[in-house]
Amino acid sequence: MKKTILICIVGLLSISAYAQKNEFGIVAGGFNGLSYKYYLKPNIAIQTDLACGVERTIVNFPDSRYSVVGTISLWDFSLNPNFLYHKDLEGGLYAFAGGGASLGMLGFFETNIFAGKLGINGMIGAGIKLASVPLSISLDFRPGYGFGFDGSSTVHYFDWHLALGLRYCI
């Protein structure tokens, strides 16, 4: 009896894994963190990443408090929800494109100042869904524009990231 229940559970998990309604895993590269993808339709998905990273970016800080116009090092902790359009290709390959928002916190190494972050970003990439195991592997490019704010000043910046995603399909 226990063996039959175990076989049924494994079978149900396998069926739901190949339906690929949800994917949960990690994202690594310019940002490192957790990633969750939910398919609204077979070709429309919402992907949300909770990640952090250290980068060098171009900023425009005309305010005298920061007095920085040019390239600056900062750390970034953010939540990035994105709407994506998926196009299935042959052999488990797929391509996707979309965009979304970025909400989080910035920290500037040169000034030891922390600021809130709000921005928009695009996303374009490709991936593969493995047939033998319920795993999705993707690589994407994420250009973005945003601004950091701390109540008295605002910084505008452009950033971009390459990201490798590994997600378990459930």
RAJO-V613896 format. One record per residue. RES is the residue in one small letter. OMEGA is omega in degrees with one decimal (NA if undefined). NEAR is the number of other C-alpha atoms within 10 Angstrom. Layout:
<<RES,OMEGA,NEAR> <RES,OMEGA,NEAR>>
//
This chain:
<<m,178.9,6> <k,-179.7,7> <k,179.1,8> <t,178.6,9> <i,178.8,10> <l,178.5,11> <i,178.3,12> <c,179.9,12> <i,178.5,12> <v,178.6,12> <g,178.1,12> <l,177.1,11> <l,178.8,15> <s,178.6,15> <i,-179.0,13> <s,178.9,15> <a,-179.1,18> <y,172.0,18> <a,173.9,13> <q,175.2,19> <k,179.7,16> <n,173.0,20> <e,179.8,21> <f,-179.9,21> <g,-176.6,18> <i,172.3,19> <v,-177.8,24> <a,-179.2,19> <g,176.0,14> <g,173.3,19> <f,176.4,22> <n,179.3,19> <g,-177.7,18> <l,-178.8,19> <s,177.9,22> <y,178.6,20> <k,178.5,23> <y,-179.7,18> <y,175.0,18> <l,175.5,12> <k,-179.6,11> <p,-178.6,13> <n,178.5,12> <i,-178.3,16> <a,169.6,20> <i,177.3,19> <q,179.5,21> <t,178.7,20> <d,172.5,22> <l,-168.5,20> <a,174.8,20> <c,-179.5,20> <g,175.7,17> <v,-175.7,17> <e,168.8,16> <r,-175.6,11> <t,178.2,14> <i,-179.7,16> <v,174.9,20> <n,-179.4,18> <f,-179.0,18> <p,-178.7,14> <d,-177.7,13> <s,179.5,8> <r,-179.7,10> <y,179.2,16> <s,178.5,11> <v,168.2,17> <v,-177.2,14> <g,-176.6,11> <t,-177.3,12> <i,175.6,17> <s,178.6,16> <l,170.5,19> <w,-172.2,17> <d,174.7,22> <f,-174.1,21> <s,173.6,22> <l,-175.1,20> <n,171.5,20> <p,-178.4,21> <n,170.9,22> <f,-174.4,22> <l,171.3,22> <y,-179.4,18> <h,174.3,19> <k,178.5,14> <d,176.4,16> <l,-178.3,12> <e,173.0,7> <g,179.8,10> <g,177.6,12> <l,175.3,16> <y,174.8,16> <a,179.7,18> <f,177.2,20> <a,179.2,18> <g,-179.4,19> <g,-178.7,21> <g,-174.4,18> <a,176.8,19> <s,-179.2,23> <l,-178.3,20> <g,-175.8,18> <m,176.8,19> <l,172.8,24> <g,-175.7,19> <f,-177.5,16> <f,-174.6,13> <e,-173.7,11> <t,-175.7,14> <n,179.1,8> <i,178.5,12> <f,-177.5,17> <a,171.4,19> <g,-177.3,18> <k,174.3,23> <l,-177.5,19> <g,174.9,18> <i,179.8,18> <n,172.3,20> <g,178.1,18> <m,175.7,21> <i,-178.3,17> <g,179.9,18> <a,-179.9,18> <g,177.6,20> <i,172.5,18> <k,-176.5,21> <l,-178.1,15> <a,-175.0,11> <s,177.6,7> <v,-179.4,12> <p,-176.3,20> <l,176.2,20> <s,178.4,21> <i,-178.3,17> <s,174.8,19> <l,-178.1,18> <d,177.8,19> <f,-174.5,17> <r,172.7,18> <p,-179.4,16> <g,175.9,19> <y,-179.6,16> <g,175.1,18> <f,174.9,19> <g,-177.1,23> <f,178.0,16> <d,178.9,14> <g,-179.0,8> <s,-178.3,7> <s,178.7,14> <t,174.3,18> <v,175.6,19> <h,-178.3,18> <y,172.2,19> <f,176.2,16> <d,175.1,16> <w,-178.6,16> <h,164.9,17> <l,-177.3,18> <a,173.6,20> <l,-179.8,20> <g,173.2,22> <l,-175.1,20> <r,174.5,22> <y,-177.3,19> <c,179.6,25> <i,NA,18>>
//
